[in-house]
């Protein structure tokens, strides 16, 4: 029998308890089936986008995890092997920054500590602070398999990373070379294009005169970075530019330096832009670097890792780049080479992590030849093996993939996966190996130095869909769970992570045979079959959250106030493909009230069960799904509620299959509150009569009440897991079904009988009751006072109303029903296509107001008739439109005509 529930629902008293219970009982662990075995049930596997080990839960995480958890629980309750794999990313730059700040507070640096000691310090920091976000996930009850939790620098994953690097190197897809990269002078490392945030900023453009060495003239160039002229090696002009044709091949004198540099002809110089001549600084500009390669120009690097000028014997040596800019401009002006300074809007690139302005810099880095990997990844989406929702992101994906550049995978950091390459100081050879080599493969020298660079964080996380299941070993887990079914993530890491997982998965997994030994195809090599991109969580005014605006919402604070379930429901209620979410606390307060409503409904049910037990009625718990047949004497409202369960179950299934979390949660909300609580619970009070032992109507109603409530709890469970778990355990105290509601069957449409007639009849009665309530309010009938009604309708409706007088009495306070032979008109009347109803109550009629209302109603209905006549009078439309559409329009026209006639009659009666 049920336990007693507290009078008020308090989420804080139950959530931590159930979160612990789920973990301790290992409810969501999914064992790996033995290799080669055939597992009958369908699988549903998701990989959590690994939050940084430095992270704390924010609203973006909350949305992502809410959606993933709803799907994981839903698929699990449908009988599928629902595996959700959690983990965290070592987050190279971000973590190193955190620890360096900690060291700074102790007046020391990583350089003073040394690499080995610094790495130990980072591991120490990770152990102490790195589990904050997964701790929050545990508290929020995420239904992940914690036995599979990973950290991207775990030993097994580090081994897989080394294997992947070495294989790519052996395949000729990894190379090392000097190229222009985005350089962060604060972190002193290369950062990818994706890690650079561009912003518009007011600046200057400087026009500088370069004199020809032979004294025959000069060329003026324009630049936004005059300090880089110290590294100029040429000036480029377009070969078709008549102004400079005679100067091509001549030498210019570089101002302030005195070094001679050539004038070269290159199509990159645009005659229509600026002066048509561009300075060429190959070591500090990507376009200049390409010009330099085409003309075999030298690369002169004039800055060190911290963006200070590095030119020994130069007066600018040691100056910060911006201090050097000021000095260079002043010196150019003093020497007469500064032609002009003009206002100019610059696009400034900043490091996404530390916000320092990045510097294009020539640097020796490790790269992946990306095109062979990109080709397979493009084909995987083109051929439909991976589907994007919303579909527009497939176009974005293709645009990026078809214009992709080689991937710079090295970072000048100390925290991360160290590149498995060793340099030989004797012959300058490089040995790439899975294990530390004993000697140089080129010359045999045994004194090797390991590469100091580490791999880009996204390299290791890009391998996760297969490395978390044991790759490079082709074991049982990889066989059972790869590829995963779905990736739920935000747009911001579409290229950082999603595209790279597709490239690396399609590349490496093609070499792994299927379980039956057959060759894996591209379809089976993809890391996931579908990508769902969710929107942003914005504030209530739809503004993007930012610390500078002061509108950042801390989900933990909101959860402490309203409970996790209410916050989850708030997010789910607005989550649909392609839309952002405006988070409003008023909505959360509303869903907290929804939880209270369910709690009170459970208390009412439990009281009925106790009464039934005392009266000797047998209560069948755990035997209420599926319910496919109801006794013939089942009351209308019970047949109706089961039919509605069938419809709502189908609606939720359809909505979640298309990631319409908003539609799914709305359907459950409307059913549980709007239909079950507001209508059904009120109506069953008419049927439950425990003073008459063995009463058939009471027995049917009680069994149905338990069954419907139980099914409604299951419907709600993926959305509100804590509340439903608490009520479930209270309902099934010490019963075999009480392990967890999360392990029960999710309601399916076929679990319940479908009664179309019951739905239609109940909808008509609901419309009648709502109409009566409205008329009572208009007539100012006191709330507790009963009043008679008059009804005009056809025989079917009359019979329906006559047989449900008790329903009208309880829900609309009707004490008598008179059936009229003619249409009703006048005050206190509502006319509908199915019935006319009037509340009989004496009150003073405001003739003017009623006349105005009816006049407006007649005008509105008249416009509807005109529109219908026009549409149905269009022979072209009627000839082409489907038959059911035309019939629907004719039916609507007839109903509108009926209401129009009734309103006209009422107005005429009022005027008399």
C-alpha positions in Angstrom: 0.0 0.0 0.0 1.2 3.6 -0.6 3.3 5.5 1.8 2.0 8.8 3.2 3.2 11.8 1.3 4.0 15.1 3.1 1.4 17.8 2.8 3.6 20.0 0.7 6.0 19.1 -2.1 9.6 20.1 -1.2 12.1 19.3 -4.0 15.1 20.0 -1.8 14.1 17.2 0.6 14.0 14.5 -2.1 16.4 15.4 -5.0 19.8 14.7 -3.4 18.4 11.4 -2.0 17.3 10.1 -5.4 20.4 11.4 -7.2 22.5 9.3 -4.7 20.1 6.3 -5.0 20.4 6.2 -8.8 24.2 6.1 -8.6 24.5 3.7 -5.7 22.0 1.3 -7.3 23.9 1.7 -10.6 20.5 2.0 -12.3 21.9 3.5 -15.5 25.0 1.3 -16.0 24.9 -0.6 -19.3 27.0 -3.7 -19.2 28.9 -4.6 -22.4 27.6 -7.8 -23.9 30.2 -10.5 -24.7 31.9 -10.1 -28.1 30.1 -11.9 -30.9 26.8 -12.2 -29.0 23.6 -11.1 -30.6 21.7 -8.6 -28.5 18.0 -8.4 -29.3 17.0 -5.0 -28.0 17.7 -1.8 -29.9 20.5 0.5 -28.7 20.5 4.2 -28.1 24.0 5.5 -27.4 24.9 9.2 -26.7 28.3 10.8 -25.8 28.1 13.8 -23.5 30.0 16.8 -25.0 32.8 16.7 -22.4 32.8 19.9 -20.3 36.2 21.4 -19.5 37.7 20.1 -16.3 37.8 23.8 -15.3 34.1 24.2 -15.8 31.0 25.0 -13.7 27.5 24.3 -14.8 26.0 27.1 -16.9 22.6 27.4 -18.6 24.0 26.1 -21.9 25.2 22.9 -20.0 21.8 22.7 -18.3 19.9 22.8 -21.6 22.2 20.3 -23.2 22.0 17.9 -20.3 18.2 18.3 -19.9 17.6 17.4 -23.6 20.1 14.4 -23.5 18.6 13.1 -20.2 15.0 13.3 -21.5 16.1 11.3 -24.5 18.2 8.8 -22.6 15.3 8.1 -20.1 12.7 8.0 -22.8 14.6 5.4 -24.9 15.5 3.4 -21.8 11.8 3.2 -20.8 11.0 2.1 -24.3 13.2 -1.0 -23.7 16.3 0.1 -25.5 19.9 -0.2 -24.3 20.2 3.4 -23.5 23.8 4.3 -22.8 24.9 7.8 -22.0 28.7 8.2 -21.6 30.0 11.0 -19.4 33.4 12.5 -19.2 35.5 15.7 -19.0 38.1 17.3 -21.2 41.6 18.3 -20.0 41.1 21.6 -21.8 44.8 22.5 -22.4 44.9 26.3 -22.5 42.0 26.8 -20.1 43.4 24.5 -17.4 47.0 25.8 -17.8 45.7 29.3 -17.3 43.9 28.3 -14.1 47.0 26.8 -12.6 49.2 29.6 -13.7 46.9 32.1 -12.0 47.2 30.0 -8.9 51.0 30.0 -9.1 51.0 33.7 -9.7 49.1 34.2 -6.4 52.0 32.3 -4.8 54.6 34.6 -6.6 55.9 31.9 -8.8 55.6 30.7 -12.4 55.5 27.5 -14.3 59.0 28.3 -15.8 60.3 28.5 -12.3 58.7 25.2 -11.3 59.9 23.4 -14.5 57.8 21.2 -16.7 57.6 18.0 -14.7 56.7 19.8 -11.5 54.2 21.9 -13.3 52.4 18.9 -14.7 52.2 17.4 -11.2 50.7 20.6 -10.0 48.1 20.5 -12.7 47.2 16.9 -11.8 46.9 18.0 -8.2 44.6 20.9 -9.2 42.5 18.5 -11.3 42.1 16.1 -8.4 41.0 19.0 -6.1 38.9 21.1 -8.4 38.4 19.2 -11.6 35.3 17.3 -10.6 33.1 20.3 -9.9 31.0 20.0 -13.0 30.5 16.3 -12.9 29.6 16.7 -9.2 26.9 19.1 -10.3 25.8 16.6 -12.9 25.5 13.9 -10.2 23.4 16.2 -8.1 21.1 16.9 -11.0 20.5 13.2 -11.6 21.8 12.9 -15.1 21.1 9.3 -16.1 24.6 8.6 -17.4 26.6 5.4 -16.9 29.1 6.6 -14.3 31.1 3.4 -14.5 32.2 4.6 -18.0 33.3 8.1 -16.9 36.5 9.2 -18.6 39.0 12.0 -18.5 40.7 12.8 -21.8 44.1 12.3 -20.3 43.3 8.9 -18.7 46.0 6.4 -19.5 43.9 4.3 -21.9 42.8 7.4 -23.8 46.4 8.8 -23.9 47.5 5.5 -25.5 44.8 5.8 -28.1 45.8 9.4 -28.8 49.4 8.4 -29.4 48.3 5.5 -31.7 46.1 7.9 -33.7 48.9 10.4 -34.1 51.5 7.7 -35.2 49.1 6.1 -37.7 48.4 9.5 -39.3 52.1 10.2 -39.4 52.8 6.8 -41.0 50.1 7.4 -43.5 51.8 10.7 -44.5 48.9 12.7 -43.2 50.9 14.5 -40.4 53.8 16.8 -41.2 55.8 19.5 -39.6 56.6 22.8 -41.2 56.9 26.6 -40.8 53.6 28.4 -41.5 51.8 31.5 -40.4 49.6 30.7 -37.3 47.5 32.7 -35.0 49.8 33.3 -32.0 48.6 34.1 -28.5 51.3 36.2 -26.9 49.8 35.8 -23.5 49.6 32.0 -23.6 52.6 31.8 -25.9 51.0 29.2 -28.1 49.4 28.8 -31.5 45.6 28.9 -31.6 43.4 27.7 -34.4 41.2 30.0 -36.6 38.2 28.6 -34.7 39.7 29.8 -31.4 40.0 33.4 -32.6 37.1 35.8 -31.9 37.0 38.7 -34.3 35.6 42.1 -33.3 35.4 45.5 -35.0 37.5 48.2 -33.5 38.2 51.8 -34.3 41.8 52.2 -35.5 44.2 53.9 -38.0 45.6 53.2 -41.4 49.1 54.5 -42.1 50.4 55.6 -45.5 54.1 55.2 -45.7 56.5 56.3 -48.6 59.1 53.8 -49.7 61.8 55.5 -52.0 63.4 53.7 -54.9 67.0 53.0 -54.4 68.0 54.7 -57.7 66.3 57.9 -56.6 63.8 57.8 -59.6 60.6 57.9 -57.5 58.8 56.2 -54.7 55.8 54.0 -53.8 53.4 54.6 -51.0 51.9 51.7 -49.2 49.1 51.6 -46.6 49.1 49.4 -43.5 47.3 49.1 -40.2 50.4 47.6 -38.5 53.3 49.9 -39.2 55.6 48.1 -36.7 55.7 45.1 -39.0 57.4 47.1 -41.7 60.6 46.3 -39.8 60.2 42.8 -41.3 59.3 43.8 -44.8 61.1 41.9 -47.6 59.3 43.4 -50.7 56.5 45.6 -52.0 54.0 43.9 -54.3 52.1 45.6 -57.1 49.7 44.2 -59.7 51.4 43.4 -63.0 48.6 45.2 -64.9 48.8 48.3 -62.8 50.1 51.0 -65.2 51.3 53.2 -62.3 54.0 50.7 -61.2 54.9 48.7 -64.3 58.2 50.5 -64.8 59.1 49.9 -61.1 58.7 46.1 -61.1 62.1 44.5 -60.4 63.6 47.7 -59.0 64.8 48.0 -55.4 63.3 50.2 -52.7 65.0 51.4 -49.5 63.1 50.2 -46.4 62.5 53.3 -44.3 64.1 53.4 -40.8 66.1 50.2 -41.6 67.9 51.1 -44.8 67.7 47.6 -46.2 67.0 47.3 -49.9 63.9 45.3 -50.9 62.5 44.5 -54.4 59.3 45.5 -56.1 57.5 42.3 -57.2 54.5 41.7 -59.5 51.7 39.7 -57.8 48.0 39.4 -58.6 47.2 39.7 -54.8 47.9 43.5 -55.0 44.5 45.1 -55.9 44.8 48.2 -58.1 41.4 49.3 -56.8 42.2 49.2 -53.1 44.3 51.8 -51.3 47.4 52.8 -53.2 47.4 49.5 -55.2 50.8 48.6 -53.6 51.2 46.3 -50.5 54.1 45.8 -48.2 55.1 42.1 -47.9 56.0 40.8 -44.5 55.9 37.0 -44.9 56.6 36.1 -41.3 53.7 38.2 -39.9 50.8 38.0 -42.4 49.2 34.9 -44.0 48.7 36.5 -47.4 52.2 37.9 -47.4 53.4 34.4 -46.5 51.9 33.1 -49.7 53.3 36.0 -51.8 56.7 35.2 -50.3 56.4 31.5 -51.3 55.5 32.5 -54.8 58.5 34.8 -55.2 61.0 32.9 -53.1 61.3 35.7 -50.6 63.0 35.3 -47.2 61.0 35.1 -44.0 62.1 37.7 -41.4 60.5 37.1 -38.0 60.8 40.4 -36.0 58.8 39.4 -32.8 59.4 36.9 -30.0 56.8 34.7 -28.4 55.5 37.6 -26.2 55.0 40.0 -29.2 58.0 42.1 -28.3 60.4 43.2 -31.1 63.3 40.8 -31.5 65.9 42.7 -33.6 69.2 42.9 -31.9 71.1 46.1 -32.7 67.8 47.8 -33.6 66.6 50.8 -31.5 63.2 49.0 -31.3 64.5 45.7 -29.9 62.6 44.7 -26.8 59.7 47.0 -27.3 56.2 45.7 -27.0 54.5 45.6 -30.4 52.2 48.6 -29.6 55.0 50.7 -28.0 57.1 49.8 -31.2 54.2 51.1 -33.3 54.2 54.5 -31.6 57.9 54.8 -32.0 58.0 53.7 -35.6 55.2 56.1 -36.5 57.0 59.0 -34.7 60.3 58.1 -36.5 58.7 57.9 -39.9 57.1 61.3 -39.4 60.5 62.7 -38.3 62.2 61.4 -41.4 59.4 62.6 -43.7 58.2 59.1 -44.8 54.8 59.3 -43.1 52.4 60.4 -45.8 49.1 60.3 -43.9 47.2 58.7 -41.0 43.5 58.1 -41.5 40.8 56.7 -39.3 40.0 53.1 -40.1 37.8 50.3 -38.7 39.9 47.2 -38.1 38.9 43.6 -37.5 40.8 42.5 -34.4 41.3 38.9 -33.6 41.4 37.9 -29.9 42.2 34.6 -28.3 38.9 33.1 -27.3 40.4 31.9 -24.0 42.4 34.8 -22.6 41.1 37.7 -24.9 44.7 38.7 -25.8 45.0 40.1 -29.4 46.5 37.4 -31.5 49.5 38.0 -33.7 50.0 36.3 -37.1 53.4 34.7 -36.7 55.6 32.4 -38.6 56.1 29.3 -36.5 57.2 25.7 -36.9 54.1 23.5 -36.1 52.6 20.1 -36.7 49.8 19.8 -39.2 47.3 17.3 -40.5 46.7 17.1 -44.2 43.0 17.5 -43.8 41.6 17.1 -47.3 41.6 13.2 -47.4 39.8 13.1 -44.0 37.4 15.9 -45.1 36.5 14.1 -48.3 35.2 11.1 -46.3 33.4 13.3 -43.8 31.6 15.3 -46.6 30.6 12.0 -48.3 29.2 10.7 -44.9 26.7 13.6 -44.7 26.0 13.8 -48.5 25.1 10.1 -48.6 22.8 10.4 -45.6 24.8 8.4 -43.1 24.7 11.4 -40.8 21.7 13.7 -40.5 21.7 17.2 -39.1 18.7 18.7 -37.2 17.9 21.5 -38.0 18.8 20.7 -41.6 20.3 24.2 -42.2 23.4 23.2 -40.2 24.3 20.6 -42.9 24.8 23.6 -45.3 27.0 25.3 -42.8 28.9 22.1 -42.3 29.5 21.7 -46.1 30.6 25.3 -46.6 33.3 24.9 -43.9 34.4 21.4 -44.9 34.7 22.4 -48.6 36.9 25.3 -47.7 38.9 23.6 -45.0 42.6 24.3 -44.4 45.2 21.9 -42.9 44.7 21.6 -39.2 47.5 22.9 -37.0 47.4 20.4 -34.1 50.4 21.5 -32.1 50.2 23.8 -29.1 53.1 25.4 -27.2 51.8 24.3 -23.8 52.9 22.1 -21.0 49.5 20.6 -20.2 48.1 18.2 -22.7 49.0 15.1 -24.7 52.6 15.5 -25.6 53.4 14.9 -29.2 55.0 11.4 -29.6 58.0 12.7 -31.6 61.7 12.8 -30.7 64.3 15.1 -32.2 67.8 14.1 -32.8 70.3 17.0 -32.1 73.0 15.2 -34.1 71.3 14.7 -37.5 68.1 16.8 -37.0 66.0 13.8 -37.7 62.6 13.2 -36.2 61.4 9.8 -34.8 57.7 9.4 -34.3 56.9 6.3 -32.2 54.3 4.8 -29.9 56.8 4.2 -27.2 59.9 6.2 -26.2 62.6 5.2 -28.8 66.0 4.2 -27.7 67.8 5.7 -30.7 67.3 7.9 -33.7 65.9 5.9 -36.6 68.1 8.0 -39.0 71.5 8.0 -37.5 71.3 5.7 -34.4 72.1 8.5 -31.9 70.7 7.5 -28.5 70.5 11.1 -27.1 67.0 12.2 -28.3 64.8 15.1 -27.1 61.1 14.7 -27.0 59.0 17.3 -28.8 57.9 19.9 -26.3 54.6 20.8 -28.0 51.3 19.2 -26.9 48.4 18.3 -29.1 45.4 20.6 -29.7 42.7 19.6 -27.1 40.3 18.9 -30.0 42.5 16.2 -31.4 42.0 13.9 -28.4 38.3 14.8 -28.0 37.7 14.3 -31.7 38.6 10.6 -31.2 36.2 10.1 -28.3 33.3 8.3 -30.0 35.6 5.3 -30.5 38.4 5.7 -27.9 35.8 5.6 -25.0 34.9 2.1 -26.2 38.4 0.7 -26.2 39.9 1.6 -29.6 42.5 0.8 -30.9 41.4 -2.6 -29.6 38.5 -4.0 -31.6 36.8 -5.3 -28.5 33.2 -6.0 -27.3 32.4 -2.5 -26.3 33.3 -1.0 -29.7 31.4 -3.8 -31.3 28.3 -3.2 -29.2 28.1 0.6 -29.0 29.8 2.1 -32.1 28.5 4.0 -33.9 26.5 6.1 -31.4 23.0 7.1 -32.4 22.9 10.8 -31.5 25.0 13.8 -30.7 23.3 16.7 -28.9 25.4 19.8 -28.9 25.5 23.6 -29.5 26.4 25.4 -32.7 29.6 26.8 -31.1 31.5 23.5 -31.3 30.1 22.4 -34.7 33.6 22.8 -36.2 35.7 22.5 -33.1 34.4 19.1 -32.2 31.6 17.7 -34.4 33.3 18.0 -37.8 36.5 16.7 -36.4 34.8 13.7 -34.8 33.2 12.9 -38.2 36.6 13.2 -40.0 38.5 11.1 -37.5 35.8 8.5 -37.1 35.3 8.0 -40.8 39.1 7.7 -41.2 40.0 5.4 -38.4 36.9 3.2 -38.0 36.9 2.2 -41.7 39.9 0.0 -40.8 38.0 -1.8 -38.0 36.1 -4.9 -39.2 32.4 -5.4 -38.3 31.5 -8.0 -35.6 31.0 -10.7 -38.2 34.4 -10.0 -39.7 33.1 -8.2 -42.8 34.6 -4.9 -44.0 33.1 -1.8 -42.4 31.5 0.7 -44.8 31.3 4.4 -44.5 27.8 4.0 -43.1 29.2 2.0 -40.1 32.3 4.2 -39.7 30.5 7.4 -38.8 30.7 8.3 -35.1 27.0 9.1 -34.8 24.0 8.8 -37.1 22.4 12.1 -36.2 23.5 15.5 -34.9 20.9 17.7 -33.1 22.0 21.3 -32.7 20.1 23.1 -29.9 19.7 26.9 -29.5 21.1 29.3 -27.0 19.6 30.1 -23.6 19.0 33.8 -23.4 17.6 36.0 -20.7 13.9 36.9 -20.4 14.3 39.8 -22.8 16.0 37.4 -25.4 19.3 39.1 -24.8 22.4 36.9 -25.0 23.8 36.3 -21.5 27.1 37.9 -20.7 29.0 38.9 -17.6 29.4 42.4 -18.9 25.6 42.8 -19.2 25.1 41.3 -15.8 22.3 39.0 -17.1 24.0 35.6 -16.6 21.7 33.1 -14.9 23.3 30.6 -12.5 21.3 27.4 -12.9 22.3 26.1 -9.5 20.8 29.2 -7.8 17.5 28.7 -9.8 17.5 25.0 -8.9 17.9 25.7 -5.2 14.8 28.0 -5.3 12.5 26.0 -7.6 13.8 22.5 -7.8 15.6 20.7 -10.7 12.4 19.3 -12.2 10.9 22.8 -12.6 14.0 24.2 -14.2 14.2 21.2 -16.6 10.6 21.7 -17.6 11.1 25.4 -18.2 13.9 24.5 -20.6 12.1 21.6 -22.3 8.9 23.7 -22.7 10.8 26.1 -25.1 13.3 23.7 -26.7 12.7 23.0 -30.4 15.0 22.8 -33.4 16.3 26.2 -34.6 15.0 28.3 -31.7 16.7 30.0 -28.8 15.2 29.9 -25.3 14.2 33.0 -23.3 14.6 31.8 -19.7 12.0 33.4 -17.5 11.7 32.7 -13.8 7.9 33.2 -14.0 7.7 30.1 -16.2 9.8 28.2 -13.7 7.5 29.2 -10.9 4.6 28.0 -13.0 6.2 24.6 -13.5 6.9 24.5 -9.7 3.2 24.9 -9.3 2.7 22.1 -11.8 4.8 19.8 -9.6 2.7 20.8 -6.6 -0.5 19.9 -8.6 0.9 16.4 -9.3 1.9 16.0 -5.7 -1.6 16.9 -4.5 -3.2 14.6 -7.1 -1.0 11.8 -5.7 -2.2 12.6 -2.2 -5.8 12.4 -3.3 -5.2 9.0 -5.0 -3.4 7.6 -2.0 -6.4 8.7 0.2 -8.8 6.9 -2.1 -6.7 3.7 -2.0 -6.7 3.8 1.8 -10.5 4.3 1.8 -10.9 1.4 -0.6 -8.7 -0.8 1.5 -10.8 -0.1 4.6 -13.9 -0.8 2.6 -12.6 -4.2 1.4 -11.8 -3.3 -2.2 -8.9 -5.1 -3.8 -6.3 -2.7 -5.2 -4.2 -4.1 -8.1 -0.9 -2.2 -8.2 1.6 -2.7 -11.0 -0.9 -4.4 -13.3 -2.3 -1.3 -15.0 -0.3 -1.2 -18.2 -1.2 -2.0 -20.9 -4.9 -1.5 -20.6 -6.4 -2.5 -24.0 -10.0 -3.5 -23.0 -12.4 -1.8 -20.6 -15.6 -3.3 -19.2 -18.8 -2.4 -21.1 -20.2 -0.5 -18.1 -17.1 1.8 -17.9 -18.2 5.4 -17.4 -17.8 7.9 -20.2 -15.0 9.9 -18.5 -13.0 6.8 -17.9 -13.2 5.7 -21.5 -12.3 9.3 -22.5 -9.2 9.5 -20.3 -7.9 6.2 -21.6 -8.5 7.4 -25.1 -6.7 10.6 -24.3 -3.7 8.6 -22.9 -3.5 6.8 -26.2 -3.5 10.1 -28.2 -1.0 11.9 -25.9 1.4 8.9 -25.9 1.4 9.1 -29.7 1.9 12.9 -29.6 4.9 12.6 -27.2 6.4 9.8 -29.4 6.1 12.0 -32.5 7.4 15.1 -30.8 10.5 13.5 -29.2 11.4 11.7 -32.4 11.7 15.1 -34.1 13.3 16.8 -31.0 10.3 18.9 -30.4 10.8 18.9 -26.6 8.4 21.9 -26.4 5.5 20.0 -28.0 6.2 16.8 -26.0 6.3 18.7 -22.6 3.2 20.7 -23.6 1.3 17.5 -24.4 2.2 15.9 -21.0 1.5 19.1 -19.1 -1.9 19.6 -20.7 -2.9 16.0 -20.1 -1.7 15.8 -16.5 -3.0 19.1 -15.4 -5.7 20.1 -17.9 -7.3 16.7 -18.4 -6.4 14.4 -15.5 -6.4 16.9 -12.6 -8.9 19.5 -13.7 -11.5 17.1 -15.2 -11.0 13.4 -14.5 -10.2 13.7 -10.8 -13.3 15.8 -10.3 -15.5 13.4 -12.2 -14.2 10.2 -10.4 -15.5 11.7 -7.2 -19.0 11.1 -8.5 -18.2 7.4 -9.0 -16.2 6.5 -5.9 -18.7 5.3 -3.3 -16.9 3.3 -0.6 -20.1 3.1 1.5 -21.3 0.4 -0.8 -18.9 -2.6 -0.7 -18.4 -4.3 -3.9 -20.0 -1.6 -6.0 -19.0 -2.3 -9.7 -18.8 1.3 -10.7 -16.5 2.1 -7.8 -14.3 -0.8 -8.5 -13.9 0.1 -12.2 -13.3 3.7 -11.4 -10.7 3.0 -8.7 -8.7 0.6 -10.9 -8.9 3.0 -13.8 -7.8 5.9 -11.6 -4.7 4.1 -10.4 -3.9 2.9 -13.9 -4.3 6.3 -15.5 -2.3 8.0 -12.8 0.4 5.4 -13.0 0.6 5.9 -16.8 0.7 9.7 -16.5 3.6 9.4 -14.0 5.5 7.3 -16.6 4.7 9.9 -19.3 6.1 12.6 -17.1 9.1 10.7 -15.8 11.8 11.7 -18.4 10.8 15.4 -17.9 10.5 15.4 -14.1 12.5 12.4 -12.9 12.8 13.4 -9.2 9.1 14.1 -8.5 7.9 11.0 -10.4 10.5 8.7 -8.6 9.4 9.9 -5.2 5.7 9.4 -6.0 6.4 6.1 -7.7 8.2 4.7 -4.6 5.5 6.0 -2.3 2.8 4.3 -4.5 4.6 1.0 -4.6 6.1 0.9 -1.2 8.1 -2.4 -0.9 6.5 -3.7 -4.1 8.6 -5.5 -6.8 7.8 -2.6 -9.1 9.5 0.0 -6.9 13.1 -0.3 -8.1 12.7 2.8 -10.2 10.1 4.4 -12.4 13.0 5.0 -14.8 13.1 1.2 -15.5 9.4 0.8 -16.3 7.7 0.8 -19.6 7.0 4.1 -21.3 3.4 4.5 -22.3 2.7 3.7 -26.0 -0.4 4.6 -27.9 -1.2 0.9 -28.4 -1.2 0.4 -24.6 -4.6 2.0 -24.3 -8.0 1.5 -26.0 -9.0 4.2 -28.4 -12.6 5.5 -28.1 -13.3 8.2 -30.7 -16.9 8.5 -29.6 -15.9 9.0 -26.0 -13.4 11.8 -27.0 -16.1 13.5 -29.1 -18.8 13.2 -26.5 -16.5 14.4 -23.6 -15.3 17.3 -25.7 -18.9 18.4 -26.3 -19.7 18.1 -22.6 -16.5 20.1 -21.7 -17.6 22.8 -24.1 -21.0 22.9 -22.6 -19.6 23.1 -19.0 -17.1 25.8 -20.0 -20.0 27.7 -21.7 -22.2 27.4 -18.6 -19.3 28.6 -16.4 -18.8 31.6 -18.6 -22.5 32.5 -18.6 -22.7 32.2 -14.9 -19.8 34.6 -14.6 -21.4 37.0 -17.0 -24.7 36.8 -15.1 -22.9 37.3 -11.7 -24.3 34.0 -10.3 -22.7 33.5 -6.9 -20.0 30.8 -7.1 -21.6 28.4 -4.6 -25.2 28.9 -5.9 -26.8 26.4 -8.2 -28.7 27.6 -11.3 -31.0 25.9 -13.9 -30.1 25.9 -17.6 -31.9 25.6 -20.9 -30.5 23.6 -23.8 -31.4 23.4 -27.4 -29.7 20.7 -29.4 -30.3 17.6 -31.6 -31.4 14.3 -30.1 -27.9 12.9 -29.7 -26.7 15.9 -27.7 -29.9 15.9 -25.6 -29.4 12.3 -24.7 -25.8 12.9 -23.8 -26.6 15.8 -21.6 -29.5 14.0 -20.0 -27.4 11.0 -19.1 -24.6 13.2 -17.6 -26.7 15.5 -15.3 -24.5 14.6 -12.4 -21.4 15.9 -14.3 -23.1 19.2 -15.0 -24.2 19.5 -11.4 -20.7 18.9 -10.0 -18.6 20.8 -12.5 -21.0 23.7 -13.5 -23.4 23.9 -10.5 -26.5 23.1 -12.5 -29.5 22.0 -10.5 -32.0 21.5 -13.4 -31.9 21.1 -17.2 -34.7 22.1 -19.5 -34.5 20.9 -23.1 -36.0 23.4 -25.5 -37.7 22.8 -28.9 -36.4 26.0 -30.6 -33.2 28.0 -30.8 -32.3 30.2 -27.8 -31.6 33.9 -28.0 -31.2 36.9 -25.8 -29.1 37.5 -22.7 -27.3 34.7 -20.8 -27.2 32.6 -24.0 -24.3 31.0 -25.8 -24.8 29.7 -29.3 -22.5 27.0 -30.8 -22.9 24.7 -33.9 -23.7 21.8 -31.5 -26.0 23.4 -29.0 -27.5 26.6 -27.5 -27.4 27.0 -23.8 -28.8 29.6 -21.4 -28.3 30.1 -17.7 -31.6 31.0 -16.1 -30.8 33.7 -13.6 -32.5 37.0 -13.0 -30.2 40.0 -13.6 -30.5 43.4 -15.2 -29.5 43.3 -18.9 -27.3 46.0 -20.3 -29.1 46.3 -23.6 -26.6 48.7 -25.1 -23.6 46.5 -24.2 -25.3 43.3 -25.4 -26.4 45.0 -28.6 -22.8 46.1 -29.2 -21.5 42.6 -28.6 -24.0 41.0 -30.9 -23.4 43.6 -33.7 -19.6 42.9 -33.6 -20.2 39.2 -33.6 -22.5 39.4 -36.6 -19.9 41.5 -38.5 -17.2 39.0 -37.7 -19.3 36.0 -38.8 -20.3 37.9 -42.0 -16.7 38.4 -43.0 -16.1 34.7 -42.5 -19.1 33.8 -44.7 -17.8 36.2 -47.4 -14.4 34.6 -47.3 -15.8 31.1 -47.5 -18.1 32.0 -50.4 -15.2 33.5 -52.3 -13.0 30.5 -51.7 -15.6 27.9 -52.5 -16.7 29.9 -55.5 -13.3 29.7 -57.0 -13.6 26.8 -59.5 -9.9 26.5 -60.0 -9.3 26.1 -56.3 -12.2 23.6 -55.8 -11.0 21.6 -58.8 -7.4 21.2 -57.5 -7.9 21.1 -53.7 -8.1 17.6 -52.0 -11.7 16.5 -51.4 -11.3 16.5 -47.6 -10.1 20.1 -47.7 -13.2 21.2 -49.7 -15.5 19.2 -47.4 -13.9 20.8 -44.4 -14.5 24.3 -45.8 -18.1 23.5 -46.6 -18.7 22.2 -43.1 -17.0 25.3 -41.6 -19.2 27.5 -43.8 -22.4 25.8 -42.7 -21.5 26.1 -39.0 -20.6 29.8 -39.5 -24.0 30.4 -41.2 -25.8 28.7 -38.3 -24.0 31.0 -35.8 -24.7 34.0 -38.0 -28.4 33.3 -38.1 -28.6 32.7 -34.3 -26.8 36.0 -33.6 -29.2 37.9 -35.9 -32.1 36.3 -34.2 -30.7 37.2 -30.8 -30.2 40.8 -31.9 -33.7 41.1 -33.2 -35.1 39.7 -30.0 -33.1 42.1 -27.9 -34.3 45.1 -30.0 -37.9 44.1 -29.1 
